[in-house]
Amino acid sequence: MDGHVRRLLNRVSIALAAVATAALLQLFRHSSSSCLVGSPAYSSLSLAPFPRTSCDAASRRVVDPDLRLAKLRSSPRWRRRSAALSTSVFPRFRRLRLLRSSSRVLCVAAGAGQAVDALHLAGVGDATGVDLVDFPPLVRRADPHNLPFFDGAFDVVLSDEPMALTGALFPSRFAAEAERTVRWGGAIALAIERHIDLSTVASLFMKSRVVAAWNATLDGSAASMLILRKNSNNTKQH
């Protein structure tokens, strides 16, 4: 009786193994055929936030950063921001002798890198863009509350996003990091929402004084521009 049961169990095991093998072969054939380049189901770029299948993920194109930048440069908003920086912001810096072609500039909360690109076009070769999300080729990932740069590494710290400082999790920390990374005698330039009191913003910068402030339109939205200069000592001057 025991021998009969063992033979029956062996036959069942062999049958189950055969079924599992057949199922795996069928799954492999289906996956290989559905991932072909000519497959109509996966021949176009998916707009879903996440791939629905491994084949869907494999079919997604990686956009070349330079091609993406060229497309952004052709957009009206990019052109407006670049023109505003070139005509109403950078000339003020130059008149105050705070910006030169040899200047080292850090663009904080740089977004896609409009300010970095505009600086390059203006002849400033050493411009670095940082934001919480990297955006190659112009912007690398870094936290404005904890910048990965040495003290005094830059001649100018610029933020052309009006909500960057006021929308920061810790505005005072944002300001302190900007001051830390700019050299003594260097400049900090900020775009600020028009309804924000500039004196309140200036009070966050404990080692700098205001040297210029004016109303500006960067890309269709009204803002105020504020330029501060880091003093040559540790005390704030008014």
C-alpha positions in Angstrom: 0.0 0.0 0.0 2.8 2.4 0.9 4.6 1.7 -2.4 1.4 2.5 -4.3 1.0 5.9 -2.5 4.6 6.8 -3.2 4.2 6.0 -6.9 1.1 8.1 -7.1 2.8 11.1 -5.4 5.7 10.8 -7.7 3.4 11.0 -10.7 1.6 14.0 -9.3 4.9 15.8 -8.7 6.1 15.1 -12.2 2.8 16.4 -13.6 2.9 19.6 -11.6 6.5 20.3 -12.7 5.5 19.8 -16.3 2.6 22.3 -16.0 4.9 24.9 -14.3 7.5 24.5 -17.0 4.9 25.0 -19.7 3.5 28.0 -18.0 7.0 29.6 -17.7 7.7 29.0 -21.4 4.4 30.5 -22.4 5.0 33.6 -20.3 8.5 34.0 -21.8 7.2 33.7 -25.4 4.4 36.3 -24.6 6.8 38.8 -23.0 9.4 38.5 -25.8 6.8 39.1 -28.6 5.0 42.0 -26.8 8.3 43.9 -26.3 9.2 43.9 -30.0 9.8 47.4 -31.5 6.9 47.0 -33.9 4.4 46.0 -31.2 1.4 48.4 -31.5 0.7 48.4 -27.8 4.1 49.8 -26.8 5.3 51.7 -29.9 4.5 55.1 -28.4 5.8 56.9 -25.3 3.5 56.2 -22.4 2.0 59.2 -20.6 1.3 57.2 -17.4 3.2 58.4 -14.3 4.7 54.9 -13.8 5.2 52.1 -16.3 2.4 49.6 -16.5 4.6 46.7 -17.4 8.3 46.0 -17.8 7.9 46.3 -21.5 6.3 49.7 -21.1 9.3 50.9 -19.1 11.8 49.5 -21.6 10.1 51.4 -24.5 10.3 54.9 -22.8 12.8 57.2 -24.5 15.4 59.1 -22.4 15.3 62.7 -23.5 18.8 64.2 -24.2 19.4 67.1 -21.8 20.8 69.3 -24.6 17.7 68.7 -26.7 15.4 69.4 -23.8 17.3 72.6 -23.1 17.0 73.7 -26.8 13.3 73.2 -26.6 13.0 75.2 -23.3 15.0 78.0 -24.8 12.4 78.4 -27.6 9.5 78.8 -25.1 8.1 82.3 -24.6 8.4 82.2 -20.8 12.1 81.2 -21.1 12.8 84.1 -23.5 10.9 86.6 -21.3 12.9 85.6 -18.2 16.2 85.7 -20.0 15.4 89.1 -21.5 14.4 90.5 -18.2 17.6 89.3 -16.4 19.8 90.6 -19.3 18.2 94.0 -19.4 17.0 94.9 -15.9 19.1 92.7 -13.5 22.6 92.1 -14.8 23.2 95.7 -15.8 22.4 96.9 -12.3 25.0 94.4 -11.0 27.6 95.7 -13.4 26.9 99.3 -12.5 27.5 98.5 -8.9 30.6 96.6 -9.9 29.3 93.4 -8.4 29.3 91.3 -11.6 32.1 90.7 -14.1 32.8 88.1 -16.7 35.2 86.4 -14.2 32.6 86.3 -11.4 31.6 83.1 -9.7 27.9 83.0 -9.5 25.6 80.6 -7.6 22.0 80.5 -8.7 19.8 79.1 -5.9 16.3 77.6 -6.5 17.4 77.7 -10.1 14.5 75.7 -11.5 15.3 74.6 -15.1 18.3 77.0 -15.2 17.0 80.2 -16.8 19.3 82.4 -14.8 22.3 80.1 -15.4 21.7 80.2 -19.1 21.2 84.0 -19.1 24.5 84.5 -17.2 26.3 82.3 -19.8 24.9 84.4 -22.6 25.9 87.5 -20.8 29.5 86.3 -20.8 29.7 85.0 -17.2 31.3 81.6 -17.6 31.4 80.4 -14.0 27.7 80.0 -13.1 26.3 77.1 -11.0 22.6 76.3 -10.6 21.2 74.3 -7.7 17.7 73.2 -6.7 16.0 70.5 -4.8 15.5 68.6 -8.1 18.4 68.4 -10.6 17.7 69.5 -14.1 20.7 68.7 -16.4 22.7 70.2 -17.9 22.3 73.5 -16.0 21.1 72.6 -12.5 22.4 70.1 -10.0 20.6 68.8 -6.9 21.3 70.6 -3.6 19.3 71.8 -0.6 19.3 75.7 -0.3 19.2 75.2 3.5 22.4 73.2 3.4 24.5 74.2 0.4 27.5 71.8 -0.5 30.0 74.7 -1.0 32.8 76.2 1.0 32.4 79.5 2.9 32.9 82.5 0.5 33.0 80.2 -2.6 31.1 82.7 -4.8 31.1 86.4 -5.8 27.4 86.5 -6.3 24.4 84.4 -5.0 21.3 84.9 -7.1 17.8 83.7 -6.8 15.5 84.8 -9.6 12.5 82.8 -8.3 10.2 85.2 -6.4 8.9 82.5 -4.1 12.2 80.9 -3.3 13.0 82.7 -0.1 9.4 83.4 1.2 8.4 79.8 0.3 11.4 78.2 1.9 10.8 75.9 4.8 13.2 77.9 6.9 13.8 81.4 5.3 16.4 82.4 7.9 18.4 79.3 7.2 18.0 80.0 3.4 19.4 83.5 4.0 22.2 82.3 6.3 23.4 79.8 3.7 23.4 82.4 0.9 25.5 84.7 3.2 27.9 81.9 4.1 28.7 80.9 0.5 29.2 84.4 -0.8 32.5 86.1 -0.2 33.0 89.2 1.9 32.1 92.2 -0.3 30.2 89.9 -2.6 26.5 90.3 -3.5 23.2 88.5 -2.9 20.4 89.2 -5.3 16.8 88.1 -4.8 13.6 88.3 -6.6 10.8 88.8 -4.1 7.0 88.7 -4.4 5.8 92.3 -4.8 3.6 92.3 -1.7 6.4 91.2 0.6 8.0 93.9 2.7 11.6 94.2 1.6 12.8 95.4 5.0 11.6 92.2 6.5 13.5 90.2 3.9 16.6 92.3 4.5 16.5 91.7 8.2 17.1 88.0 7.6 20.6 88.8 6.2 22.6 89.5 9.4 25.9 90.3 7.7 24.7 92.3 4.6 23.2 95.6 3.8 20.8 96.7 1.0 22.5 98.4 -1.9 19.6 98.4 -4.5 15.9 97.6 -4.7 13.5 98.1 -7.6 10.3 96.7 -9.2 10.8 94.2 -12.0 8.8 92.0 -14.3 10.7 88.7 -14.9 8.4 86.6 -17.0 5.0 88.3 -16.9 4.7 88.4 -13.1 5.4 91.4 -11.0 8.3 91.1 -8.5 10.8 93.2 -6.6 14.5 92.8 -7.0 16.7 93.2 -3.9 20.5 93.4 -4.0 22.5 93.1 -0.7 26.2 93.3 -0.2 28.0 91.3 2.3 29.9 93.6 4.6 33.7 93.3 5.2 33.1 92.6 8.9 30.8 90.6 11.1 28.4 93.4 12.0 25.4 94.5 10.0 25.4 98.1 8.8 22.1 100.0 8.2 
